């Protein structure tokens, strides 16, 4: 099976969620199912059905996290020598050459990507354009709205 890159922070967050699901959520839903069973007829017991549905969601998420972690190649960017090159896990600040608008992205694995947190997948067009570049380099990104030209102003190994 092919390993997928993941930042140490991303792996730690998934591990924390997995622990919470197994130690808190799973026991709580098992207790809710047992309590609902005590209320009698299961066919018309909405609490029982809701608890069983929640149990299915929790078990599904546990399996998903375990699968993602088993295929993860964890990369801790803080252990790399900061040579200024953009690699997986680096945080990059860019300036749009046309608008002077600054934006900062962290290049992460596919399962960690979250545009709201400015975490972009290593497979995204912008990350692919950035990998291997360094400060003061210029890149052109093919966006749905057309080509966007950026200058790299900062590379951080956080």
N, C-alpha and C positions, 0 to 999 in steps of 0.2 A: 504494500500500500504506500502511496505517496504521502510524504509528510507535508504539512502546510505551515508556513511561518506564522508565529504568534509572538507578540511582545510579552515580556515577563509580567508586566502590569495586567495585560489582558488575561493571561493564564491564571494569575493570582485572583482576579475578580471572578473568573469562572469557578475556580476552586472554592472560593468563599460562598458563591451561590449554591454550588453542589452540596457543601457542608450544611448550609442553612436548610436546603430542601430535604436532606436526609435526616437531620437531627431535629428540625422544628416542624416544617410543613407536613412531612409524611406522617409523623406520630399524631399531629393535630387532626389530620383528615381521617386517620384510622379511628381515632377517638370519636370524631363526629359521625362516622359510619356506625360505630357500635351504639352510640346514643340514639341515632335515628332508628336503628333496628328495634330498639326497645319500645318504640312508639307503635309497633304493630304492623299491620298490613303494608308490605313493601311496595305493592303495585301502585298505590295511591299516595305514597309517602314522598313528598317533594324534597324534604330535607335529605332523605336517603339518596335520592337520585342526584341531587346537587352535589352531595359529598362524594358519590361515586364518580361523577363527572370530573370533579376537582382532583380526585385521586388519579384518574387517567391522565389529566394534564400534567400533574406533578411527576408521575412516572415517565411520561413522554419527555419532559424537560430533563430529567435526570439522565435518561438514556442518550439524549442529544448532547448534553454537556460531556458525558463520559466519552462519547464517540469523538467529539471535537478535540478533547484533551489527549485522547489516545493517538490522534493523528497530528498533534501539534509538535512542531520543531520550535522550541522556546528560545527566543533570542533576547538577551539582555543587552541593550544598546549601551548601557552605562559601563559595560566591561570592555567595549571596543576602544581602540586608541583614536581619539578625535583628530582625524587628519583633514577635516573639512569636506570630505566627500559625502554626498547624500547616499545613505544606505537604508535598508529596512530598519524601521524603528526611530529614525531621526526625526526631529521636529524642524520644520523648514518655514521661514518667513519669506514671503514673496511680495513684490509690489507690481501691480498691474501698470505696465508702461504707459498705457493710454489714459487711465483714470487716476493714477497715483494712489489707488486703494491698496492698502496692505492686508494680507491674509496670512494666517499661520496654520499649517497642517502638520499632523503627525502621521507618518506612513506606517500603517499597521496591517495585520492579516485580515483576510476577507471576513472572518467571523467577528472581528472587533470593530470594523468600520462603522462610523456613526457621524454623518455629516453635521449634525447639530453640535457635536463636540469637536468638530474639525479634525476627525480621525478618518483618513482616507485609505481605502484598500490599496495595497501594493500593486494590484492588478488594474487600478483605475488609470485612465489616460494621463491624468496630471502626474500621478506617482511614477508611471513608466517614463514620462518625459524628464522627471527629476533625478531618478536613480543614476548615480555616477557623476552627477554635476557637482559644482561647488559654488561658494559665495561669489557674487558678481557675474556668474554665468547668466545668460539669457536663454529662455526656452519659449517655444511656441506650442500651445495646447489647442488641439482641435476640440472645440466645445460645440454643443448643438446650435449655439447662436453664431458660430463662426470661430475664426482663429483668435486666440487671446495670447498676447505676448507679456511675459513676466520676467522680472529680474530677481534673482535669488539674493536676498540681503542678509540672511542669517541662517546658519545650520547649527543645530544644538543636539547633543547626545544626552538627552534627559531620561 
